[in-house]
Amino acid sequence: MTNKKPDHREAVNQADALLEKCMCAEGFLASPTDSDNYRRIWARDGIIIGLAALMTGTDDMIAALGHTLETLAEHQGPHGEIPSNVDVRSGRVSYGGMTGRVDADLWFVIGCGEYWQATKDDAFIEHMLPSIEKVVFLLGAWEFNNRGLLYVPATGDWADEYVHTGYILYDQLLYLQTLRTIHHIRRHVTGCDDHDLHTRISLLKHRIRANYWFGSDEKIPDDVYHEILFEKGRKAANHCTRQYWLPFFSPHGYGYRFDGFANVLASLLDVSPPSRRQTVDAYIEQHVVPDQIKLLPAFYPVIKPLDKDWEDLQITFSYSFKNHPYEFHNGGLWPMITGFYVADLARRGETDKAGAYLAGIHCANAMCMDGQPWGFPEYVNGSNFSAGGNRHQGWSASAAVMGHAALKGKKVFRINEDDTFVQ
């Protein structure tokens, strides 16, 4: 890891320059580097980059998000599924690997709503509405038992080589924001509220709060998905009771590792009450983030060869095994996740702490890769703090742009839970 702290202005300029290189006629590429599958329009990457682009107010970057969404809609599957990625050179469309990518659909609807609110382009949202409604119908089917939570298969979201499965918190949070978004869109198009949808939104928020946080009281909360599963999970969770949001549960029980992205989104999307935000912040500072660089890991603690999850982790990969200890999802430190954390801290008035994490993003982005500075690595090794993964990653650059804009008062999400639009 470089010991030199990058200049903030240079870091933001370098990030802006990389985002410009990610732009093409069809939208945002995950990376302009022609390696693996990254030089494609990815739903998840492109929309996260696009959220940062909206915060800049730069016309060409905002337009690139619109092109990203149009490209994804043009290649929508027959049941409503949004592509995981589109190779614009070959025309190849992927909806996922061994399973589909549930969060591609969620980010798509969120991205459409945020682009519409930023541009006030009513013609765009009316054009996209049929694609959006197909997605929302498909998501309802993916509840499977019509009980309000999405069931996500193994490898079915951004942690596509990790060991999470079932009712994953990260996806439920994005589902909540997706339903909020479609509620706003329908109200605009029809001129009236969808009261049934509003009730679903309220219930989903309550279910998330009830099922993914273990308190110490004896009473089982209302809206628990399965009382016996919840009680068994709570008894086995002494080390994380009242510490952080749980990552998932499934018919086999609860997962207990700290999910960085989910815990950040729980606060950023106003699911977490203030007391829980403070608790999670304290846990992050005391246990999760290393002293050497202020970056959040994807998951914590690391799965090691003697751990019971190691065997499953070892066989969960697409082409080659990436999740060695402290790498990739297995304890790798992610500028992208940290960018959302900076945005949340900034909107809560924690500007000093937000600035410290933004400095961590800049340090990561400035790391050399292939002998060149400003490598913008996908992640940083959580043990030796070297650059890891693919270079010139667009969403690592977007983390710097997002954090910088957030500290100037910009919001990531214009559509919020109060049925008001944040300008």
C-alpha positions as CSV (number, residue, x, y, z in Angstrom):
1,M,0.0,0.0,0.0
2,T,1.2,3.5,-0.8
3,N,2.1,5.6,2.2
4,K,1.5,8.8,0.4
5,K,-2.0,10.3,0.9
6,P,-3.3,11.4,-2.5
7,D,-4.4,15.0,-3.0
8,H,-8.2,15.2,-2.8
9,R,-8.7,17.3,-5.9
10,E,-6.4,15.1,-8.0
11,A,-8.2,12.0,-6.7
12,V,-11.6,13.3,-7.8
13,N,-10.2,14.5,-11.1
14,Q,-8.7,11.1,-11.8
15,A,-12.0,9.4,-10.8
16,D,-14.0,11.8,-13.2
17,A,-11.5,10.9,-16.0
18,L,-12.0,7.2,-15.5
19,L,-15.8,7.5,-15.5
20,E,-15.5,9.4,-18.8
21,K,-13.5,6.5,-20.2
22,C,-16.2,4.1,-19.0
23,M,-18.8,5.9,-21.2
24,C,-19.7,4.5,-24.6
25,A,-22.7,5.0,-26.9
26,E,-24.6,2.3,-25.1
27,G,-23.9,3.5,-21.5
28,F,-21.4,2.9,-18.8
29,L,-19.0,0.0,-19.1
30,A,-17.9,-1.6,-15.8
31,S,-14.3,-1.0,-16.9
32,P,-12.7,0.3,-20.1
33,T,-10.0,-2.4,-19.5
34,D,-10.5,-5.2,-21.9
35,S,-10.1,-8.1,-19.5
36,D,-12.4,-10.9,-18.3
37,N,-16.0,-9.7,-18.9
38,Y,-15.6,-6.2,-17.5
39,R,-15.8,-4.2,-20.8
40,R,-19.5,-4.7,-20.9
41,I,-22.7,-2.8,-19.8
42,W,-23.4,-4.4,-16.4
43,A,-26.7,-3.6,-14.8
44,R,-25.3,-3.4,-11.3
45,D,-22.0,-1.6,-12.1
46,G,-23.6,0.7,-14.6
47,I,-26.4,1.9,-12.4
48,I,-24.1,2.4,-9.3
49,I,-21.8,4.4,-11.5
50,G,-24.8,6.3,-12.8
51,L,-26.0,7.2,-9.3
52,A,-22.6,8.9,-8.8
53,A,-22.9,10.5,-12.2
54,L,-26.3,12.0,-11.2
55,M,-24.7,13.6,-8.2
56,T,-22.2,15.4,-10.4
57,G,-24.8,17.2,-12.5
58,T,-22.6,16.6,-15.6
59,D,-24.8,16.3,-18.7
60,D,-22.8,13.7,-20.6
61,M,-22.5,11.5,-17.6
62,I,-26.2,11.8,-16.8
63,A,-27.0,10.9,-20.4
64,A,-24.7,7.8,-20.1
65,L,-26.9,6.5,-17.3
66,G,-29.9,7.0,-19.6
67,H,-28.2,5.0,-22.3
68,T,-27.3,2.3,-19.8
69,L,-30.9,1.8,-18.8
70,E,-32.1,1.8,-22.4
71,T,-29.5,-0.8,-23.3
72,L,-30.7,-3.1,-20.5
73,A,-34.3,-2.6,-21.3
74,E,-33.7,-3.4,-25.0
75,H,-32.3,-6.8,-23.9
76,Q,-34.9,-7.6,-21.3
77,G,-35.7,-11.3,-21.1
78,P,-39.1,-12.8,-21.9
79,H,-40.3,-13.0,-18.3
80,G,-39.1,-9.5,-17.4
81,E,-35.5,-10.4,-16.3
82,I,-32.9,-7.6,-16.7
83,P,-29.6,-8.7,-18.1
84,S,-26.7,-9.1,-15.7
85,N,-24.6,-7.7,-18.5
86,V,-24.6,-6.9,-22.3
87,D,-21.5,-7.2,-24.5
88,V,-22.2,-4.4,-26.9
89,R,-19.5,-5.5,-29.4
90,S,-20.7,-9.1,-29.8
91,G,-24.3,-8.6,-28.8
92,R,-24.0,-11.4,-26.3
93,V,-26.5,-11.1,-23.4
94,S,-26.0,-12.7,-20.0
95,Y,-28.7,-13.0,-17.3
96,G,-26.3,-14.5,-14.8
97,G,-24.1,-17.6,-14.3
98,M,-25.4,-20.7,-12.8
99,T,-28.4,-18.7,-11.5
100,G,-29.8,-15.3,-12.5
101,R,-28.9,-12.0,-10.8
102,V,-31.8,-10.8,-8.7
103,D,-30.2,-7.5,-7.9
104,A,-29.8,-6.6,-11.6
105,D,-33.6,-6.2,-11.8
106,L,-33.7,-4.2,-8.5
107,W,-30.9,-1.8,-9.5
108,F,-32.6,-1.3,-12.9
109,V,-35.9,0.0,-11.5
110,I,-34.0,2.1,-8.9
111,G,-31.8,3.5,-11.7
112,C,-34.8,4.4,-13.9
113,G,-36.5,6.2,-11.0
114,E,-33.4,8.2,-10.0
115,Y,-32.6,9.2,-13.6
116,W,-36.2,10.3,-14.1
117,Q,-36.2,12.4,-11.0
118,A,-32.8,14.0,-11.8
119,T,-33.8,14.9,-15.4
120,K,-37.5,15.4,-15.1
121,D,-37.8,13.4,-18.3
122,D,-41.4,12.2,-18.3
123,A,-41.1,10.8,-21.8
124,F,-38.3,8.6,-20.7
125,I,-40.2,7.1,-17.7
126,E,-43.3,6.6,-19.8
127,H,-41.2,4.8,-22.4
128,M,-39.6,2.6,-19.7
129,L,-42.7,1.9,-17.8
130,P,-43.6,-1.4,-19.6
131,S,-40.2,-2.8,-18.9
132,I,-40.4,-1.6,-15.2
133,E,-43.8,-3.2,-14.7
134,K,-42.5,-6.5,-16.1
135,V,-39.7,-6.4,-13.6
136,V,-42.0,-5.7,-10.7
137,F,-44.3,-8.6,-11.7
138,L,-41.3,-10.9,-11.9
139,L,-40.0,-9.8,-8.5
140,G,-43.4,-10.7,-7.0
141,A,-43.1,-14.2,-8.4
142,W,-39.7,-14.5,-6.8
143,E,-41.3,-14.1,-3.4
144,F,-42.4,-17.6,-4.2
145,N,-44.7,-17.9,-1.2
146,N,-46.2,-14.4,-1.5
147,R,-45.0,-13.4,2.0
148,G,-43.2,-10.2,1.1
149,L,-39.5,-11.2,1.0
150,L,-37.5,-12.2,-2.1
151,Y,-35.9,-15.6,-2.1
152,V,-32.4,-15.3,-3.7
153,P,-30.7,-18.5,-4.9
154,A,-27.0,-19.1,-4.3
155,T,-24.8,-16.8,-6.4
156,G,-27.9,-14.8,-7.2
157,D,-26.7,-11.3,-6.5
158,W,-23.5,-9.2,-6.4
159,A,-21.8,-11.6,-4.0
160,D,-22.0,-14.2,-6.8
161,E,-19.0,-16.3,-5.6
162,Y,-19.9,-16.2,-1.9
163,V,-21.9,-18.5,0.4
164,H,-25.0,-16.4,1.0
165,T,-28.4,-17.7,-0.1
166,G,-32.1,-17.4,0.8
167,Y,-33.7,-14.3,2.2
168,I,-30.6,-12.0,1.8
169,L,-30.8,-8.7,3.5
170,Y,-29.0,-6.7,0.8
171,D,-31.6,-7.8,-1.8
172,Q,-34.6,-7.0,0.6
173,L,-33.3,-3.5,1.1
174,L,-33.0,-3.0,-2.7
175,Y,-36.5,-4.5,-3.0
176,L,-37.8,-1.9,-0.6
177,Q,-36.3,0.9,-2.6
178,T,-37.6,-0.7,-5.8
179,L,-41.1,-0.7,-4.5
180,R,-40.8,2.9,-3.3
181,T,-39.6,3.8,-6.8
182,I,-42.5,2.1,-8.6
183,H,-44.9,3.8,-6.1
184,H,-43.6,7.2,-7.2
185,I,-43.7,6.3,-10.8
186,R,-47.3,5.0,-10.7
187,R,-48.5,8.0,-8.8
188,H,-47.0,10.3,-11.4
189,V,-48.5,8.3,-14.3
190,T,-52.0,7.7,-12.9
191,G,-52.3,10.8,-10.7
192,C,-53.3,8.8,-7.6
193,D,-51.7,6.7,-4.8
194,D,-51.5,3.0,-5.0
195,H,-52.6,2.2,-1.5
196,D,-52.0,-1.5,-1.8
197,L,-48.4,-0.9,-2.8
198,H,-48.0,1.6,-0.1
199,T,-49.1,-1.1,2.4
200,R,-46.6,-3.5,0.9
201,I,-43.8,-1.0,1.3
202,S,-44.7,-0.4,5.0
203,L,-44.9,-4.1,5.7
204,L,-41.6,-4.9,4.0
205,K,-39.8,-2.3,6.1
206,H,-41.3,-3.8,9.3
207,R,-40.3,-7.3,8.2
208,I,-36.7,-6.2,7.6
209,R,-36.5,-4.6,11.0
210,A,-38.0,-7.7,12.7
211,N,-36.1,-10.5,10.9
212,Y,-32.6,-9.2,10.5
213,W,-31.8,-7.7,13.9
214,F,-31.5,-9.7,17.0
215,G,-32.3,-7.8,20.2
216,S,-32.0,-9.2,23.8
217,D,-35.7,-9.1,24.8
218,E,-37.6,-12.3,25.2
219,K,-40.6,-11.4,23.1
220,I,-40.5,-12.4,19.5
221,P,-41.2,-9.3,17.3
222,D,-44.2,-9.0,15.1
223,D,-43.7,-9.8,11.4
224,V,-41.1,-12.5,12.1
225,Y,-41.0,-14.8,9.0
226,H,-40.7,-18.1,10.9
227,E,-40.9,-18.0,14.7
228,I,-39.0,-21.2,15.4
229,L,-36.2,-20.3,12.9
230,F,-36.0,-16.9,14.4
231,E,-35.7,-18.2,18.0
232,K,-33.1,-20.8,17.1
233,G,-31.2,-18.2,15.2
234,R,-31.3,-15.7,18.1
235,K,-30.1,-18.3,20.6
236,A,-27.1,-19.1,18.4
237,A,-26.2,-15.5,17.8
238,N,-24.8,-14.2,21.1
239,H,-21.7,-12.7,19.4
240,C,-23.8,-10.5,17.1
241,T,-26.9,-9.7,19.1
242,R,-27.5,-6.0,19.1
243,Q,-24.3,-5.5,17.0
244,Y,-25.3,-5.3,13.4
245,W,-27.9,-6.4,10.8
246,L,-27.8,-10.1,10.0
247,P,-26.9,-11.0,6.4
248,F,-29.5,-13.6,5.5
249,F,-31.7,-16.5,6.7
250,S,-32.8,-19.6,4.8
251,P,-34.6,-22.9,5.6
252,H,-31.2,-24.0,7.1
253,G,-30.9,-21.1,9.5
254,Y,-29.3,-17.7,9.8
255,G,-26.0,-16.4,8.5
256,Y,-24.0,-14.4,11.0
257,R,-21.2,-12.7,9.2
258,F,-21.2,-8.9,8.9
259,D,-22.4,-7.8,5.4
260,G,-20.8,-4.4,4.7
261,F,-23.0,-3.4,1.8
262,A,-26.3,-4.5,3.6
263,N,-25.4,-2.7,6.8
264,V,-24.7,0.5,4.9
265,L,-27.9,0.3,2.9
266,A,-29.9,-0.3,6.0
267,S,-28.9,3.1,7.2
268,L,-28.8,4.9,3.8
269,L,-32.4,3.7,3.0
270,D,-33.7,4.8,6.4
271,V,-34.5,1.3,7.6
272,S,-32.2,1.5,10.6
273,P,-33.3,3.6,13.6
274,P,-30.8,6.1,14.9
275,S,-29.8,3.8,17.9
276,R,-29.0,1.0,15.5
277,R,-27.0,3.2,13.2
278,Q,-24.8,4.2,16.1
279,T,-24.4,0.6,17.2
280,V,-23.3,-0.4,13.7
281,D,-21.0,2.5,13.4
282,A,-19.3,1.5,16.6
283,Y,-19.0,-2.1,15.5
284,I,-17.4,-1.1,12.2
285,E,-14.9,1.1,14.0
286,Q,-14.0,-1.4,16.7
287,H,-14.0,-4.7,14.7
288,V,-14.4,-4.4,10.9
289,V,-12.2,-1.6,9.4
290,P,-8.4,-2.0,9.7
291,D,-6.3,0.8,11.1
292,Q,-4.1,0.9,7.9
293,I,-6.8,2.1,5.5
294,K,-10.4,3.2,6.0
295,L,-12.3,0.8,3.8
296,L,-15.2,-1.5,4.4
297,P,-14.9,-5.2,3.6
298,A,-17.6,-7.0,1.7
299,F,-18.0,-9.5,4.5
300,Y,-16.4,-10.0,7.9
301,P,-14.9,-12.1,9.5
302,V,-12.9,-13.8,6.8
303,I,-13.6,-17.5,6.0
304,K,-10.4,-19.5,6.5
305,P,-9.6,-23.1,5.6
306,L,-10.5,-24.4,9.1
307,D,-13.9,-22.7,9.1
308,K,-17.0,-24.8,8.4
309,D,-18.0,-22.6,5.4
310,W,-14.6,-23.0,3.7
311,E,-15.5,-26.2,1.7
312,D,-18.7,-24.6,0.3
313,L,-16.8,-21.3,-0.5
314,Q,-14.0,-23.3,-2.3
315,I,-16.4,-24.7,-4.9
316,T,-18.4,-21.5,-5.4
317,F,-16.8,-19.8,-8.4
318,S,-17.4,-19.3,-12.1
319,Y,-13.9,-19.6,-13.7
320,S,-11.3,-19.6,-11.0
321,F,-11.3,-19.4,-7.3
322,K,-11.0,-15.7,-6.1
323,N,-12.1,-15.9,-2.5
324,H,-8.8,-16.7,-0.8
325,P,-8.7,-15.2,2.7
326,Y,-8.7,-11.4,2.6
327,E,-9.5,-11.3,-1.1
328,F,-12.5,-10.5,-3.2
329,H,-15.7,-11.1,-1.2
330,N,-13.9,-13.0,1.5
331,G,-12.5,-10.0,3.5
332,G,-11.5,-7.9,0.5
333,L,-11.9,-4.2,1.2
334,W,-14.1,-2.4,-1.3
335,P,-14.0,1.3,-2.3
336,M,-17.5,0.9,-3.9
337,I,-19.1,-0.1,-0.6
338,T,-17.2,2.5,1.2
339,G,-18.5,5.2,-1.2
340,F,-22.1,4.5,-0.1
341,Y,-20.9,4.6,3.6
342,V,-19.4,8.0,3.0
343,A,-22.6,9.2,1.5
344,D,-24.6,8.0,4.5
345,L,-22.2,9.5,7.0
346,A,-22.3,12.8,5.2
347,R,-26.0,13.0,5.1
348,R,-26.1,12.3,8.9
349,G,-23.7,15.1,9.5
350,E,-20.7,12.9,10.4
351,T,-18.5,14.9,8.0
352,D,-15.2,14.2,9.7
353,K,-15.7,10.5,9.7
354,A,-17.0,10.7,6.1
355,G,-13.9,12.5,5.1
356,A,-11.7,9.9,6.7
357,Y,-13.4,7.1,4.7
358,L,-13.2,9.2,1.5
359,A,-9.5,9.5,2.1
360,G,-9.4,5.7,2.3
361,I,-11.1,5.4,-1.1
362,H,-8.6,7.8,-2.6
363,C,-5.7,5.8,-1.2
364,A,-7.1,2.6,-2.7
365,N,-7.8,4.2,-6.1
366,A,-4.3,5.7,-6.3
367,M,-2.7,2.2,-5.9
368,C,-0.4,1.0,-8.7
369,M,-1.6,-1.8,-10.9
370,D,0.5,-3.1,-13.9
371,G,3.2,-0.6,-13.0
372,Q,0.9,2.4,-13.3
373,P,-0.5,4.7,-10.6
374,W,-4.2,5.3,-10.2
375,G,-5.1,1.7,-10.8
376,F,-8.6,2.0,-9.4
377,P,-8.6,-1.6,-8.1
378,E,-11.8,-3.6,-7.6
379,Y,-10.8,-4.3,-4.0
380,V,-7.9,-4.1,-1.6
381,N,-6.4,-7.1,0.1
382,G,-7.6,-7.1,3.7
383,S,-4.3,-8.4,5.0
384,N,-1.4,-6.9,3.1
385,F,-3.4,-4.0,1.7
386,S,-2.3,-4.5,-1.9
387,A,-4.5,-3.8,-4.9
388,G,-6.7,-6.7,-6.0
389,G,-9.0,-7.7,-8.7
390,N,-9.6,-5.9,-12.0
391,R,-7.9,-2.5,-12.7
392,H,-9.7,0.7,-13.7
393,Q,-12.9,-0.4,-12.1
394,G,-15.6,2.2,-12.8
395,W,-17.5,1.8,-9.6
396,S,-14.3,2.3,-7.6
397,A,-14.0,5.6,-9.3
398,S,-17.7,6.3,-8.7
399,A,-17.0,5.8,-4.9
400,A,-14.7,8.8,-5.0
401,V,-17.2,10.9,-7.0
402,M,-20.1,9.9,-4.8
403,G,-18.3,10.6,-1.6
404,H,-17.0,14.0,-2.8
405,A,-20.5,15.0,-3.9
406,A,-22.1,13.8,-0.7
407,L,-19.8,16.0,1.4
408,K,-21.1,18.9,-0.7
409,G,-24.7,18.0,0.3
410,K,-25.8,15.8,-2.7
411,K,-27.9,12.8,-2.0
412,V,-27.6,9.3,-3.6
413,F,-31.3,8.6,-3.7
414,R,-33.8,11.3,-4.6
415,I,-36.7,9.0,-4.0
416,N,-37.1,8.4,-0.3
417,E,-39.4,6.8,2.2
418,D,-41.4,9.9,3.0
419,D,-43.0,10.1,-0.4
420,T,-41.1,13.3,-1.1
421,F,-38.5,14.1,-3.7
422,V,-35.1,15.3,-2.5
423,Q,-33.7,17.7,-5.0
